Amino acid sequence: MGRLALLSVSDKSGIVDLARQLVTEFDFEIISSGGTAKTLQEAGINVTKVSDYTGSPEILGGRVKTLHPRIHGGILARRDLAEDLAELESNSIRFLDLVAVNLYPFEKTIAQPNVTVAEAIEKIDIGGPAMIRAAAKNFANLTVLCDPSLYEEYLAELAKGDISLEFSQKMAGIAFNRTFAYDRAISTYFAELNGNTDLPDAYSISGNKVQTLRYGENPHQPAAWYSNSNTGWSSGSQLQGKELSYNNLVDLEAARRIITEFPTDEPAAAVLKHTNPCGVAVADTLAAAYEQAFNADNVSAFGGIVALNKTIDVPTATALTTTFLECVVAPGCDEDAKEILQKKSKLRVLVLPDLATGEKNTIKAIAGGFLVQASDDLIENPDRWEIVTEKKPSPAEIAEMLFAQKVVKHVKSNAIVVTKNRTTLGIGAGQMNRVGAVKIALEEAGEQTSGGILASDGFFPFDDSVRTAAAAGIKAIIQPGGSIRDKDSIAAANELGIVMVLSGTRHFLH
């Protein structure tokens, strides 16, 4: 009697090749549930349906298929215990040597727009996690494969002879990670469904390795990329260029977050370096937005990361190839634009159709644990701003301040942004004092400062920054307010004849 494998998969990638090699090269017999059995039969592979093996039909529209003692007995039996052997024999149960199971696509389903609760519920797998966990628990006696990417590795191990305990233990670890992540996704979905906005008493993070990275921030730091869903960067595609690095991915995420501030009916471009924007612009065309963003600080932009909120067209692709850039990300890329971008073969070009979907919480590691906070996704509403100076802003100035406010929240604190015509002119990032950030932003803006807008991520503790800004020609300032010396800054703005608006919202970024 040959070895026995249970194949029951939602994602049928590679399952026919796996089954064929198991049968023809390694003398396996196959049992499979409904859809998988049909796929294998159509490929000409001999398979026994689970319902025939158990003697129990699939019921409740397929909700109950593998929840049966003949299945779980074969998975959980210990080959070195006489009691287990006797019970298997008395119940006509065979040992299972392999369990290849992957789960209903719950994460992918809930990521779809307008998915209903009923649709989500039907993608919560019950039998799959039960089999995966059972097989992982009993790794000393069989092997579990929970992802198609593992099939080739298993077949290579099988070709060596008996499957090693070390290999099965490794597969068990991967399996438990998968069921953990699956349950976390379901738990998070129900928390959101029930309107639970509070952070829970227990918080878990998990993920499956997408790839091992060459190194982390520096060559002596090992690093890897993990994904906890089928959304976000793992759902994107890389059209060309070298493999992504740790720093690329960190910068790309910062770029994704800033570009989603701008609706797609306003062509926008952001150029970043070391997670800070060095140029951001909105224009009538995507190519013009990129040119303005790049020229805002073309020295810093060299070797930068570019994010675009619209599909890359030919004019934009042409502009992107005129200098050295590390990465470009956009929601799409025209075919003609792809040909142009290929002239820069080392340029990493990524397409992420859903730029807006990101993590709702941000996590930072500290010694002995980690910190969790809601992401700073607050949408600015000028109707809630307070105009505190005698001079009032025009509608155009309000629109410019909104643009500046969208940018400054993505700059490392202390942060100052100077803009004009919906283009950044100067950015002061990550300074230990706000005066220093103001001076850097104004120096970068240079002669263009006159008539510009200045945005600050935090309040002004003194009026010195207001006076420095006014002397450079700034005509309006937006800041959160909240300082015990707000009245001093307001008085200085009135004295110097500039507009000051208090947003009421601080946007520190550490």
Secondary structure as UniProt FT lines:
FT   STRAND          3..8
FT   TURN            13..14
FT   HELIX           15..26
FT   STRAND          28..32
FT   HELIX           34..42
FT   TURN            43..44
FT   STRAND          48..49
FT   HELIX           50..54
FT   HELIX           60..62
FT   HELIX           69..76
FT   TURN            79..80
FT   HELIX           82..90
FT   TURN            91..92
FT   STRAND          98..101
FT   HELIX           106..110
FT   TURN            113..114
FT   HELIX           117..122
FT   HELIX           127..137
FT   TURN            138..141
FT   STRAND          143..145
FT   HELIX           148..150
FT   HELIX           151..159
FT   HELIX           165..193
FT   TURN            194..195
FT   STRAND          208..213
FT   TURN            219..220
FT   STRAND          223..227
FT   HELIX           232..235
FT   STRAND          237..240
FT   HELIX           246..259
FT   TURN            260..261
FT   TURN            264..265
FT   STRAND          268..273
FT   TURN            274..275
FT   STRAND          276..282
FT   HELIX           286..296
FT   HELIX           298..301
FT   TURN            302..303
FT   STRAND          304..308
FT   HELIX           314..320
FT   TURN            321..322
FT   STRAND          325..330
FT   HELIX           335..341
FT   TURN            342..343
FT   TURN            345..346
FT   STRAND          348..351
FT   TURN            355..356
FT   STRAND          361..366
FT   TURN            367..368
FT   STRAND          369..374
FT   HELIX           382..384
FT   STRAND          386..387
FT   HELIX           395..408
FT   TURN            409..410
FT   STRAND          416..420
FT   TURN            421..422
FT   STRAND          423..428
FT   HELIX           434..445
FT   HELIX           446..449
FT   TURN            450..451
FT   STRAND          453..456
FT   HELIX           464..471
FT   TURN            472..473
FT   STRAND          476..479
FT   TURN            484..485
FT   HELIX           486..496
FT   STRAND          499..502
//
